[in-house]
Amino acid sequence: MTNLIANVATLQSSLTRRRSTATLTQALAKAEQEVTTGTRANIYADLGTRASNSLMLRNQISRTESYVDSNTVVAAKMDVMATTMKEMRSITEDLLSVVVSNTESKTTSASELQASALAALEQFIGLANSSYQDGSLFTGIEDGETALNYWNQTSSETGLSPSDVIAGIVGTGPTSAADASSMITQIVSVFDSSNADPNLQYESTFYGGAEALDGSGNPTTRVQARIDDGETISYGVQANDAAFTEIYRGLAMLASIDVSTIEDSEAYSAYVTEAANALSNGINAMLAAETKLGTQQARVESTITSQEDLITIYTTQLDDLEGVDEYEAATRLTQLQTQLETSYTVTSRLSSLSLLNYL
């Protein structure tokens, strides 16, 4: 009877040892994971009531990272816009320097103004039609449209091209100062879209983006970006803004006729001076738009920096919450390895006993 009890005890001891070994193996695997990752193996079980803090921090990190990603795209778009506007202004400034020398009277370069204006107009429109990530830069909220029609491109809306509209006003050029003044007034009405004929308005034949005013006569909403909780900026620059319409007007006046063929000196001076003024006004307006955009760029960049700093703070707090003491984890790993080795040794010895030991 004594031997039977002893054998049963030996069997029970063996089973207990095996369960203990399995438990130690699981604990060892957990310790190995924590030493390797530096993070608790079972975060929410270990944290208990503090698990909600971990979830909150992860949500804050995720939301802030989303802002950083979207703001980075906005900042990149703004950068492309700024670079493009600077190029347009540079092209216009180069032409203006030649035009100014021909305002009072014709010089030898007067006969070249039409060709130079046509070349500048082609470049200007090409830049105005630039896009970023498949969206037009200068059409406002109508980002799937083309900003400007080319000089000889027929508008699908009106059946006219920009050159048709201006040619209908200028013809072969002014013959007197009064004639020049009348032409200038009509051209201005085209580019500020106040002309009585809607087909002769800039926003119909020249421009394809969001109009300046909506159907109720209110300013059309500009392109906006939500850069942070409770903070939205409007950064849309449109090709129907004064910076664009004034430059286009000056270029169109010069591109429509060879000003060197205007015989009346007063008509010539009035017409070319107005073209030069339009270019100058457009350049100033473009510079103002660039400055405003630069301020907005700085705001977005500052917000990105703040958000990245915030992510660092959140991440540090999360690491403190979910992380493990590396020294403690390594010590625990060593202790578990020792215990497991001992358990394996004892289990091995018990396993070597014959069936007779249990009878």
TIPA-225375 format. One record per residue (C-alpha): residue number from 1; residue in three letters; chain; x, y, z. Coordinates in Angstrom, 2 decimals, m for minus. Last residue first. Layout:
// residues N
+-----+-----+----+---------+---------+---------+
|   i |  aa | ch |      c1 |      c2 |      c3 |
+-----+-----+----+---------+---------+---------+
| NUM | ala |  A |       X |       Y |       Z |
...
+-----+-----+----+---------+---------+---------+
// end
This chain:
// residues 359
+-----+-----+----+---------+---------+---------+
|   i |  aa | ch |      c1 |      c2 |      c3 |
+-----+-----+----+---------+---------+---------+
| 359 | leu |  A |    2.84 |    0.08 |  m10.09 |
| 358 | tyr |  A |    4.09 |    3.57 |  m11.04 |
| 357 | asn |  A |    7.81 |    2.91 |  m10.68 |
| 356 | leu |  A |    7.33 |   m0.28 |  m12.66 |
| 355 | leu |  A |    6.55 |    1.84 |  m15.74 |
| 354 | ser |  A |   10.19 |    2.87 |  m15.86 |
| 353 | leu |  A |   11.65 |    6.17 |  m14.67 |
| 352 | ser |  A |   13.46 |    8.15 |  m17.35 |
| 351 | ser |  A |   10.62 |   10.68 |  m17.55 |
| 350 | leu |  A |   11.22 |   11.66 |  m13.95 |
| 349 | arg |  A |   14.85 |   12.41 |  m14.72 |
| 348 | ser |  A |   13.95 |   14.45 |  m17.78 |
| 347 | thr |  A |   11.36 |   16.36 |  m15.84 |
| 346 | val |  A |   13.95 |   17.25 |  m13.21 |
| 345 | thr |  A |   16.41 |   18.46 |  m15.85 |
| 344 | tyr |  A |   13.74 |   20.32 |  m17.84 |
| 343 | ser |  A |   12.60 |   22.08 |  m14.68 |
| 342 | thr |  A |   16.13 |   23.13 |  m13.86 |
| 341 | glu |  A |   16.59 |   24.53 |  m17.37 |
| 340 | leu |  A |   13.25 |   26.26 |  m17.09 |
| 339 | gln |  A |   14.18 |   27.86 |  m13.78 |
| 338 | thr |  A |   17.48 |   29.10 |  m15.17 |
| 337 | gln |  A |   15.84 |   30.48 |  m18.33 |
| 336 | leu |  A |   13.17 |   32.11 |  m16.20 |
| 335 | gln |  A |   15.79 |   33.82 |  m14.06 |
| 334 | thr |  A |   17.67 |   35.06 |  m17.13 |
| 333 | leu |  A |   14.48 |   36.42 |  m18.71 |
| 332 | arg |  A |   13.50 |   38.14 |  m15.47 |
| 331 | thr |  A |   16.87 |   39.84 |  m15.35 |
| 330 | ala |  A |   16.50 |   40.97 |  m18.97 |
| 329 | ala |  A |   12.98 |   42.28 |  m18.30 |
| 328 | glu |  A |   14.12 |   44.14 |  m15.17 |
| 327 | tyr |  A |   17.04 |   45.72 |  m17.03 |
| 326 | glu |  A |   14.86 |   46.70 |  m20.01 |
| 325 | asp |  A |   12.17 |   48.23 |  m17.80 |
| 324 | val |  A |    9.08 |   47.66 |  m19.91 |
| 323 | gly |  A |    7.23 |   49.97 |  m22.28 |
| 322 | glu |  A |    3.50 |   50.49 |  m22.52 |
| 321 | leu |  A |    3.13 |   53.57 |  m20.33 |
| 320 | asp |  A |    6.55 |   55.11 |  m20.73 |
| 319 | asp |  A |    6.46 |   54.32 |  m24.45 |
| 318 | leu |  A |    3.03 |   55.93 |  m24.72 |
| 317 | gln |  A |    4.22 |   59.07 |  m22.96 |
| 316 | thr |  A |    7.23 |   59.26 |  m25.30 |
| 315 | thr |  A |    5.00 |   58.71 |  m28.31 |
| 314 | tyr |  A |    2.63 |   61.46 |  m27.20 |
| 313 | ile |  A |    5.51 |   63.89 |  m26.76 |
| 312 | thr |  A |    7.03 |   62.97 |  m30.14 |
| 311 | ile |  A |    3.63 |   63.29 |  m31.80 |
| 310 | leu |  A |    3.30 |   66.76 |  m30.27 |
| 309 | asp |  A |    6.66 |   67.77 |  m31.71 |
| 308 | glu |  A |    5.48 |   66.59 |  m35.12 |
| 307 | gln |  A |    2.28 |   68.60 |  m34.66 |
| 306 | ser |  A |    4.20 |   71.73 |  m33.75 |
| 305 | thr |  A |    6.47 |   71.34 |  m36.78 |
| 304 | ile |  A |    3.49 |   70.74 |  m39.07 |
| 303 | thr |  A |    1.74 |   73.82 |  m37.66 |
| 302 | ser |  A |    4.81 |   75.97 |  m38.28 |
| 301 | glu |  A |    4.99 |   74.72 |  m41.86 |
| 300 | val |  A |    1.30 |   75.51 |  m42.36 |
| 299 | arg |  A |    1.67 |   79.00 |  m40.93 |
| 298 | ala |  A |    4.81 |   79.68 |  m42.98 |
| 297 | gln |  A |    2.96 |   78.61 |  m46.12 |
| 296 | gln |  A |    0.10 |   80.96 |  m45.26 |
| 295 | thr |  A |    2.52 |   83.85 |  m44.94 |
| 294 | gly |  A |    4.11 |   82.86 |  m48.24 |
| 293 | leu |  A |    0.69 |   82.77 |  m49.89 |
| 292 | lys |  A |    0.07 |   86.33 |  m48.79 |
| 291 | thr |  A |    3.46 |   87.40 |  m50.14 |
| 290 | glu |  A |    2.88 |   85.56 |  m53.42 |
| 289 | ala |  A |   m0.51 |   87.24 |  m53.80 |
| 288 | ala |  A |    1.07 |   90.65 |  m53.17 |
| 287 | leu |  A |    3.76 |   89.89 |  m55.76 |
| 286 | met |  A |    1.08 |   88.87 |  m58.26 |
| 285 | ala |  A |   m0.84 |   92.09 |  m57.59 |
| 284 | asn |  A |    2.31 |   94.14 |  m58.17 |
| 283 | ile |  A |    3.07 |   92.24 |  m61.38 |
| 282 | gly |  A |   m0.51 |   92.63 |  m62.56 |
| 281 | asn |  A |   m0.46 |   96.37 |  m61.95 |
| 280 | ser |  A |    2.79 |   96.65 |  m63.91 |
| 279 | leu |  A |    1.44 |   94.58 |  m66.81 |
| 278 | ala |  A |   m1.76 |   96.66 |  m66.90 |
| 277 | asn |  A |    0.26 |   99.88 |  m66.70 |
| 276 | ala |  A |    2.43 |   98.75 |  m69.63 |
| 275 | ala |  A |   m0.64 |   97.96 |  m71.71 |
| 274 | glu |  A |   m2.11 |  101.36 |  m70.80 |
| 273 | thr |  A |    1.16 |  103.06 |  m71.83 |
| 272 | val |  A |    1.09 |  101.16 |  m75.12 |
| 271 | tyr |  A |   m2.42 |  102.37 |  m75.99 |
| 270 | ala |  A |   m2.08 |  105.96 |  m74.81 |
| 269 | ser |  A |    1.35 |  106.40 |  m76.44 |
| 268 | tyr |  A |    0.23 |  104.94 |  m79.78 |
| 267 | ala |  A |   m2.98 |  106.95 |  m79.88 |
| 266 | glu |  A |   m1.02 |  110.09 |  m79.08 |
| 265 | ser |  A |    1.58 |  109.28 |  m81.74 |
| 264 | asp |  A |   m0.97 |  108.58 |  m84.49 |
| 263 | glu |  A |    0.59 |  106.07 |  m86.86 |
| 262 | ile |  A |   m0.02 |  102.80 |  m85.04 |
| 261 | thr |  A |    2.04 |  100.32 |  m87.11 |
| 260 | ser |  A |    4.68 |   99.91 |  m84.37 |
| 259 | val |  A |    1.90 |   98.60 |  m82.14 |
| 258 | asp |  A |    1.79 |   95.32 |  m84.09 |
| 257 | ile |  A |   m1.63 |   94.16 |  m82.98 |
| 256 | ser |  A |   m3.38 |   91.64 |  m80.71 |
| 255 | ala |  A |   m0.31 |   90.51 |  m78.77 |
| 254 | leu |  A |    0.28 |   93.91 |  m77.18 |
| 253 | met |  A |   m3.24 |   94.33 |  m75.89 |
| 252 | ala |  A |   m3.40 |   90.65 |  m74.95 |
| 251 | leu |  A |   m0.20 |   90.85 |  m72.87 |
| 250 | gly |  A |   m1.51 |   93.82 |  m70.92 |
| 249 | arg |  A |   m4.87 |   92.18 |  m70.35 |
| 248 | tyr |  A |   m3.31 |   88.82 |  m69.37 |
| 247 | ile |  A |   m1.16 |   90.61 |  m66.80 |
| 246 | glu |  A |   m4.17 |   92.45 |  m65.44 |
| 245 | thr |  A |   m6.39 |   89.36 |  m65.38 |
| 244 | phe |  A |   m3.79 |   87.20 |  m63.65 |
| 243 | ala |  A |   m2.79 |   89.40 |  m60.72 |
| 242 | ala |  A |   m6.34 |   90.73 |  m60.54 |
| 241 | asp |  A |   m7.70 |   87.29 |  m59.64 |
| 240 | asn |  A |   m9.43 |   85.33 |  m62.39 |
| 239 | ala |  A |   m6.58 |   82.80 |  m62.51 |
| 238 | gln |  A |   m7.34 |   81.84 |  m58.93 |
| 237 | val |  A |   m5.20 |   81.69 |  m55.79 |
| 236 | gly |  A |   m6.79 |   79.52 |  m53.10 |
| 235 | tyr |  A |   m5.21 |   79.62 |  m49.64 |
| 234 | ser |  A |   m8.15 |   79.68 |  m47.30 |
| 233 | ile |  A |   m7.05 |   78.45 |  m43.87 |
| 232 | thr |  A |   m8.90 |   76.27 |  m41.36 |
| 231 | glu |  A |   m8.16 |   75.91 |  m37.64 |
| 230 | gly |  A |  m10.55 |   74.26 |  m35.14 |
| 229 | asp |  A |   m8.47 |   71.12 |  m34.80 |
| 228 | asp |  A |   m5.56 |   71.54 |  m37.16 |
| 227 | ile |  A |   m4.70 |   72.24 |  m40.82 |
| 226 | arg |  A |   m8.19 |   72.27 |  m42.26 |
| 225 | ala |  A |   m7.52 |   73.33 |  m45.83 |
| 224 | gln |  A |   m9.50 |   75.71 |  m47.99 |
| 223 | val |  A |   m9.85 |   76.50 |  m51.69 |
| 222 | arg |  A |  m11.87 |   79.69 |  m51.99 |
| 221 | thr |  A |  m15.61 |   80.02 |  m51.58 |
| 220 | thr |  A |  m17.13 |   82.20 |  m54.30 |
| 219 | pro |  A |  m17.71 |   85.81 |  m53.31 |
| 218 | asn |  A |  m21.44 |   86.56 |  m53.11 |
| 217 | gly |  A |  m23.50 |   87.66 |  m56.11 |
| 216 | ser |  A |  m26.25 |   85.10 |  m55.49 |
| 215 | gly |  A |  m25.17 |   82.90 |  m58.41 |
| 214 | asp |  A |  m21.59 |   82.81 |  m57.09 |
| 213 | leu |  A |  m19.00 |   85.54 |  m57.55 |
| 212 | ala |  A |  m15.34 |   85.30 |  m58.62 |
| 211 | glu |  A |  m16.05 |   82.41 |  m60.94 |
| 210 | ala |  A |  m14.54 |   78.98 |  m60.35 |
| 209 | gly |  A |  m12.27 |   77.92 |  m63.22 |
| 208 | gly |  A |  m12.47 |   78.09 |  m67.01 |
| 207 | tyr |  A |  m11.08 |   81.51 |  m67.95 |
| 206 | phe |  A |  m10.70 |   83.29 |  m71.30 |
| 205 | thr |  A |  m14.05 |   82.95 |  m73.08 |
| 204 | ser |  A |  m16.49 |   82.91 |  m70.15 |
| 203 | glu |  A |  m14.79 |   84.43 |  m67.11 |
| 202 | tyr |  A |  m13.01 |   87.01 |  m69.26 |
| 201 | gln |  A |  m16.25 |   88.37 |  m70.67 |
| 200 | leu |  A |  m17.01 |   88.79 |  m74.36 |
| 199 | asn |  A |  m19.48 |   85.92 |  m74.50 |
| 198 | pro |  A |  m21.41 |   87.54 |  m71.64 |
| 197 | asp |  A |  m22.11 |   90.61 |  m73.85 |
| 196 | ala |  A |  m22.68 |   93.57 |  m71.54 |
| 195 | asn |  A |  m19.00 |   93.58 |  m70.57 |
| 194 | ser |  A |  m18.47 |   93.56 |  m66.81 |
| 193 | ser |  A |  m16.15 |   90.54 |  m66.77 |
| 192 | asp |  A |  m13.23 |   92.53 |  m65.30 |
| 191 | phe |  A |  m11.15 |   91.45 |  m68.28 |
| 190 | val |  A |  m13.72 |   92.21 |  m70.94 |
| 189 | ser |  A |  m14.80 |   95.55 |  m69.45 |
| 188 | val |  A |  m11.13 |   96.61 |  m69.40 |
| 187 | ile |  A |  m10.89 |   95.83 |  m73.11 |
| 186 | gln |  A |  m13.91 |   98.03 |  m73.82 |
| 185 | thr |  A |  m12.48 |  100.95 |  m71.86 |
| 184 | ile |  A |   m9.10 |  100.52 |  m73.57 |
| 183 | met |  A |  m10.72 |  100.56 |  m77.00 |
| 182 | ser |  A |  m12.57 |  103.79 |  m76.22 |
| 181 | ser |  A |   m9.39 |  105.44 |  m74.92 |
| 180 | ala |  A |   m7.46 |  104.36 |  m78.03 |
| 179 | asp |  A |  m10.14 |  105.86 |  m80.28 |
| 178 | ala |  A |  m10.05 |  109.06 |  m78.27 |
| 177 | ala |  A |   m6.25 |  109.18 |  m78.60 |
| 176 | ser |  A |   m6.55 |  108.65 |  m82.32 |
| 175 | thr |  A |   m6.21 |  105.94 |  m84.98 |
| 174 | pro |  A |   m6.41 |  102.95 |  m82.68 |
| 173 | gly |  A |   m5.36 |   99.50 |  m83.93 |
| 172 | thr |  A |   m6.05 |   97.20 |  m86.87 |
| 171 | gly |  A |   m9.11 |   95.71 |  m85.19 |
| 170 | val |  A |   m8.88 |   96.54 |  m81.49 |
| 169 | ile |  A |  m12.31 |   95.49 |  m80.25 |
| 168 | gly |  A |  m13.15 |   92.47 |  m82.38 |
| 167 | ala |  A |   m9.47 |   91.51 |  m82.29 |
| 166 | ile |  A |   m9.71 |   91.34 |  m78.50 |
| 165 | val |  A |  m12.58 |   88.85 |  m78.53 |
| 164 | asp |  A |  m11.23 |   86.77 |  m81.41 |
| 163 | ser |  A |   m7.80 |   86.52 |  m79.74 |
| 162 | pro |  A |   m9.45 |   85.14 |  m76.59 |
| 161 | ser |  A |  m11.12 |   82.46 |  m78.72 |
| 160 | leu |  A |  m14.81 |   82.38 |  m79.47 |
| 159 | gly |  A |  m17.38 |   79.57 |  m79.61 |
| 158 | thr |  A |  m18.82 |   80.80 |  m76.31 |
| 157 | glu |  A |  m18.81 |   77.76 |  m74.01 |
| 156 | ser |  A |  m16.47 |   75.46 |  m75.92 |
| 155 | ser |  A |  m13.96 |   78.31 |  m75.94 |
| 154 | thr |  A |  m11.83 |   78.43 |  m79.07 |
| 153 | gln |  A |   m8.09 |   78.36 |  m78.43 |
| 152 | asn |  A |   m6.17 |   81.12 |  m80.24 |
| 151 | trp |  A |   m4.77 |   82.82 |  m77.14 |
| 150 | tyr |  A |   m4.79 |   79.72 |  m74.98 |
| 149 | asn |  A |   m7.73 |   79.14 |  m72.69 |
| 148 | leu |  A |   m6.98 |   79.62 |  m69.01 |
| 147 | ala |  A |   m7.55 |   77.65 |  m65.79 |
| 146 | thr |  A |   m8.38 |   74.22 |  m67.14 |
| 145 | glu |  A |  m11.00 |   72.41 |  m65.04 |
| 144 | gly |  A |  m10.85 |   69.59 |  m62.50 |
| 143 | asp |  A |   m9.94 |   71.93 |  m59.66 |
| 142 | glu |  A |  m13.23 |   73.84 |  m59.78 |
| 141 | ile |  A |  m12.74 |   74.87 |  m56.12 |
| 140 | gly |  A |  m10.21 |   77.44 |  m57.24 |
| 139 | thr |  A |   m9.05 |   77.22 |  m60.85 |
| 138 | phe |  A |   m5.41 |   78.16 |  m60.23 |
| 137 | leu |  A |   m3.56 |   75.00 |  m59.24 |
| 136 | ser |  A |   m5.44 |   72.49 |  m61.38 |
| 135 | gly |  A |   m5.78 |   69.09 |  m59.72 |
| 134 | asp |  A |   m4.14 |   65.89 |  m60.94 |
| 133 | gln |  A |   m1.71 |   65.78 |  m58.02 |
| 132 | tyr |  A |   m0.59 |   69.34 |  m58.74 |
| 131 | ser |  A |   m1.56 |   71.20 |  m61.89 |
| 130 | ser |  A |   m0.17 |   73.97 |  m64.07 |
| 129 | asn |  A |   m2.62 |   75.79 |  m66.33 |
| 128 | ala |  A |   m1.40 |   79.21 |  m65.20 |
| 127 | leu |  A |    2.10 |   78.13 |  m66.24 |
| 126 | gly |  A |    0.98 |   77.37 |  m69.77 |
| 125 | ile |  A |   m1.00 |   80.60 |  m69.88 |
| 124 | phe |  A |    2.07 |   82.65 |  m68.95 |
| 123 | gln |  A |    4.33 |   80.80 |  m71.36 |
| 122 | glu |  A |    2.00 |   81.35 |  m74.32 |
| 121 | leu |  A |    1.42 |   84.97 |  m73.28 |
| 120 | ala |  A |    5.18 |   85.60 |  m73.07 |
| 119 | ala |  A |    5.63 |   84.29 |  m76.62 |
| 118 | leu |  A |    2.69 |   86.34 |  m77.91 |
| 117 | ala |  A |    3.97 |   89.43 |  m76.08 |
| 116 | ser |  A |    7.47 |   89.03 |  m77.59 |
| 115 | ala |  A |    6.00 |   88.64 |  m81.08 |
| 114 | gln |  A |    3.84 |   91.74 |  m80.62 |
| 113 | leu |  A |    6.62 |   93.77 |  m79.00 |
| 112 | glu |  A |    9.18 |   93.19 |  m81.77 |
| 111 | ser |  A |    8.16 |   96.18 |  m83.89 |
| 110 | ala |  A |    8.61 |   98.42 |  m80.87 |
| 109 | ser |  A |   12.24 |   97.30 |  m80.41 |
| 108 | thr |  A |   13.66 |  100.02 |  m82.69 |
| 107 | thr |  A |   12.08 |  102.65 |  m80.47 |
| 106 | lys |  A |    8.58 |  104.03 |  m80.62 |
| 105 | ser |  A |    7.50 |  106.90 |  m78.43 |
| 104 | glu |  A |    6.31 |  107.57 |  m74.92 |
| 103 | thr |  A |    5.64 |  103.94 |  m74.02 |
| 102 | asn |  A |    8.48 |  102.20 |  m75.86 |
| 101 | ser |  A |   11.09 |  101.95 |  m73.10 |
| 100 | val |  A |    8.38 |  100.72 |  m70.79 |
|  99 | val |  A |    7.52 |   97.86 |  m73.15 |
|  98 | val |  A |   11.03 |   96.39 |  m73.06 |
|  97 | ser |  A |   11.23 |   96.26 |  m69.25 |
|  96 | leu |  A |    7.63 |   95.04 |  m69.22 |
|  95 | leu |  A |    8.57 |   91.94 |  m71.20 |
|  94 | asp |  A |   11.14 |   90.78 |  m68.65 |
|  93 | glu |  A |    8.81 |   91.67 |  m65.77 |
|  92 | thr |  A |    6.03 |   89.55 |  m67.29 |
|  91 | ile |  A |    8.23 |   86.47 |  m67.55 |
|  90 | ser |  A |    9.45 |   86.99 |  m63.98 |
|  89 | arg |  A |    5.90 |   87.34 |  m62.68 |
|  88 | met |  A |    4.87 |   84.10 |  m64.32 |
|  87 | glu |  A |    7.95 |   82.34 |  m62.88 |
|  86 | lys |  A |    7.19 |   83.66 |  m59.38 |
|  85 | met |  A |    3.60 |   82.48 |  m59.71 |
|  84 | thr |  A |    4.79 |   78.98 |  m60.59 |
|  83 | thr |  A |    7.20 |   78.82 |  m57.64 |
|  82 | ala |  A |    4.52 |   80.00 |  m55.23 |
|  81 | met |  A |    1.96 |   77.53 |  m56.55 |
|  80 | val |  A |    4.44 |   74.64 |  m56.37 |
|  79 | asp |  A |    5.28 |   75.59 |  m52.77 |
|  78 | met |  A |    1.61 |   75.87 |  m51.89 |
|  77 | lys |  A |    1.02 |   72.37 |  m53.24 |
|  76 | ala |  A |    3.92 |   71.02 |  m51.16 |
|  75 | ala |  A |    2.57 |   72.73 |  m48.03 |
|  74 | val |  A |   m0.90 |   71.31 |  m48.67 |
|  73 | val |  A |    0.51 |   67.79 |  m49.11 |
|  72 | thr |  A |    2.53 |   68.14 |  m45.91 |
|  71 | asn |  A |   m0.60 |   69.41 |  m44.18 |
|  70 | ser |  A |   m2.47 |   66.23 |  m45.14 |
|  69 | asp |  A |    0.27 |   63.98 |  m43.75 |
|  68 | val |  A |    0.82 |   66.06 |  m40.62 |
|  67 | tyr |  A |   m2.91 |   66.19 |  m39.93 |
|  66 | ser |  A |   m3.20 |   62.41 |  m40.27 |
|  65 | glu |  A |   m0.21 |   62.01 |  m37.93 |
|  64 | thr |  A |   m2.06 |   64.13 |  m35.37 |
|  63 | arg |  A |   m5.13 |   61.90 |  m35.55 |
|  62 | ser |  A |   m3.08 |   58.70 |  m35.22 |
|  61 | ile |  A |   m1.01 |   60.05 |  m32.32 |
|  60 | gln |  A |   m4.11 |   61.23 |  m30.49 |
|  59 | asn |  A |   m5.80 |   57.87 |  m31.00 |
|  58 | arg |  A |   m2.73 |   56.03 |  m29.70 |
|  57 | leu |  A |   m2.61 |   58.32 |  m26.67 |
|  56 | met |  A |   m6.28 |   57.68 |  m25.87 |
|  55 | leu |  A |   m5.87 |   53.92 |  m26.21 |
|  54 | ser |  A |   m2.90 |   53.94 |  m23.84 |
|  53 | asn |  A |   m4.76 |   56.06 |  m21.33 |
|  52 | ser |  A |   m7.70 |   53.63 |  m21.49 |
|  51 | ala |  A |   m5.31 |   50.80 |  m20.60 |
|  50 | arg |  A |   m4.57 |   52.51 |  m17.27 |
|  49 | thr |  A |   m7.32 |   50.50 |  m15.57 |
|  48 | gly |  A |   m5.41 |   47.29 |  m16.22 |
|  47 | leu |  A |   m2.02 |   48.08 |  m17.66 |
|  46 | asp |  A |   m0.76 |   44.49 |  m17.73 |
|  45 | ala |  A |   m3.86 |   43.07 |  m19.42 |
|  44 | tyr |  A |   m3.92 |   45.97 |  m21.91 |
|  43 | ile |  A |   m0.30 |   45.63 |  m22.91 |
|  42 | asn |  A |    0.17 |   41.88 |  m23.12 |
|  41 | ala |  A |    3.77 |   41.54 |  m24.30 |
|  40 | arg |  A |    4.79 |   44.83 |  m22.68 |
|  39 | thr |  A |    7.10 |   46.77 |  m24.93 |
|  38 | gly |  A |   10.91 |   46.87 |  m25.21 |
|  37 | thr |  A |   10.56 |   44.89 |  m28.41 |
|  36 | thr |  A |   13.28 |   42.24 |  m27.92 |
|  35 | val |  A |   13.33 |   42.18 |  m24.11 |
|  34 | glu |  A |    9.51 |   42.16 |  m24.05 |
|  33 | gln |  A |    9.31 |   39.33 |  m26.58 |
|  32 | glu |  A |   11.88 |   37.24 |  m24.70 |
|  31 | ala |  A |   10.00 |   37.81 |  m21.45 |
|  30 | lys |  A |    6.74 |   36.63 |  m23.02 |
|  29 | ala |  A |    8.43 |   33.54 |  m24.45 |
|  28 | leu |  A |    9.94 |   32.83 |  m21.04 |
|  27 | ala |  A |    6.56 |   33.16 |  m19.32 |
|  26 | gln |  A |    5.05 |   30.71 |  m21.81 |
|  25 | thr |  A |    7.93 |   28.25 |  m21.26 |
|  24 | leu |  A |    7.62 |   28.65 |  m17.49 |
|  23 | thr |  A |    3.94 |   27.74 |  m17.65 |
|  22 | ala |  A |    4.69 |   24.70 |  m19.79 |
|  21 | thr |  A |    7.40 |   23.62 |  m17.36 |
|  20 | ser |  A |    5.04 |   24.02 |  m14.42 |
|  19 | arg |  A |    2.47 |   21.88 |  m16.19 |
|  18 | arg |  A |    5.16 |   19.27 |  m16.78 |
|  17 | arg |  A |    6.26 |   19.41 |  m13.18 |
|  16 | thr |  A |    2.71 |   18.96 |  m11.97 |
|  15 | leu |  A |    2.33 |   15.91 |  m14.18 |
|  14 | ser |  A |    5.58 |   14.41 |  m12.87 |
|  13 | ser |  A |    4.69 |   15.14 |   m9.24 |
|  12 | gln |  A |    1.32 |   13.47 |   m9.71 |
|  11 | leu |  A |    3.03 |   10.40 |  m11.13 |
|  10 | thr |  A |    5.51 |   10.28 |   m8.21 |
|   9 | ala |  A |    2.69 |   10.70 |   m5.71 |
|   8 | val |  A |    0.84 |    7.82 |   m7.32 |
|   7 | asn |  A |    4.00 |    5.71 |   m7.05 |
|   6 | ala |  A |    4.45 |    6.60 |   m3.38 |
|   5 | ile |  A |    0.84 |    5.79 |   m2.63 |
|   4 | leu |  A |    1.20 |    2.42 |   m4.38 |
|   3 | asn |  A |    4.47 |    1.70 |   m2.55 |
|   2 | thr |  A |    2.84 |    2.34 |    0.83 |
|   1 | met |  A |    0.00 |    0.00 |    0.00 |
+-----+-----+----+---------+---------+---------+
// end
